[in-house]
Amino acid sequence: MGKAAEIDIVSVSKIYGATIAVDTISLKIPAGTYCCLLGPSGCGKTSTLRMIAGHETISSGDIRLGSKVVTDFPPAKRGTAMMFQSYALFPHLDLIENVGFSLKMKGVDKEERRAKAFAMLKLMQMDAYATRRPAQLSGGQQQRVALARALITDPEALLLDEPLSALDPFLKIRMRAELKKLQTSLGITFVHVTHSQEEAMALADLIVVMNDGKIEQAAHPRVVFERPATAFVARFMGDHNIISGRVTGSSLGRVMFEVPGGLSFSAPGSPEVGAPIDIGIRTDRVRIGEAPAPGLGFSGIVGNIEYRGSSVKLSVTGAGIDDFTVIVSDQAFFEKPVAVGGAIPLAWDIDDAVILGRLDS
C-alpha cells in the first residue's frame, strides 16, 4: 500500500439523452488527498465518481490517473477500487472468500488469496469474524468487510459512494474517524461522495461543491467555510446568511447596495452600479442587541429560537430579508434574552460581509 495517484479530470461531461448530468468539469485531485464530492441529489457527484471508476462512460473529455489516460480503460485496469453504497457483499460466501473474490477472478492461488484476505480483515479488525457470512454482521462490520474487499486490489485511489449513509448517527461518527485514519495510514487518494456538509468538513482535505453538473468551488474545508465562492456554496454549507440586492454606489473600496425591501447594506469591494450583488455573512459573526453602523446590520423580528446547548440559534426577518440566522453563545443570549416576536437590532463588522461570486451560466 502507499502508492497514490493524482486524479486529473479534464473538461469531462456526461450526457444522458437530453440531460447533461456533468457539464465540462475540470478538477485536479492531488495524490494522497481525501477529496469529498459534495452537493444535493442530482448535482452530478455520483456520475463523476462512476466515470473515475470506469463504471460510467465519459461523453467528452479525459480522465488521467497518475501518468496514464484511463478514459477508455475498463474498471479493473484503472488502479482504482470502488466501494458501493449497498456494500454488495456475497451472502453465500464467508468473509475471507468475500474479501478475496477479486483475487480469485485474477487467478491468484487459494493459499495466497486467503492469506491476503485475512491480512486485510486484520487491518479492519475483522479477523475474528473471518468464517462468518455477511448476514451475521452489523452494518458497521459489513462496511469494514466492503472496505477490505475494495482495498485488497492495492488501488492507487479508493472511490466511495455515500459510504456512511446507511449507518445510524453514532456509528456514522465513529466510522468517519476510522475512514480518515485509514486514509492517512494507507496514504492513497480517497474520493468520497456525500450530501452531508458535516461529513465533508470532518473528512476532506479538498471539498468539491457541485451543483447542476458544475463545480461551484473546490478548496480546503476551511476556505469553503470561511470564503464560499458563490451564493450556492454559502447556502449549501448552511453557515452563511445571503443578502441579495443591486449596487447603488461605491466609494473608498466599499460598495453600497439596496435590497427589494428598501434596506441598504455595505461590503468591501467595487462592483459596478446597477449590477446584481450577493453577500454572505457568517451566522456566528452577527451580534444581537447592538445598534449597527450604517450598512452593517438591520432591525428585525425574532421568528424562532432554538437552544443548542453551547449556542442559541435565532431566526430573524427584516424588510425584504426573510429567514436571517444568528448563532450566539448561550452565555451572550442568556445575559440579554429575547423572545419570539420581539424586535432586535443585528450588527456585524465590514470584514464579515463577503461579496459572493457568480458562476457564468
Order of alpha helices (4+ residues) and beta strands (2+ residues): beta-beta-beta-alpha-beta-beta-beta-alpha-alpha-alpha-beta-alpha-beta-alpha-beta-beta-alpha-alpha-beta-beta-beta-beta-beta-beta-beta-beta-alpha-beta-beta
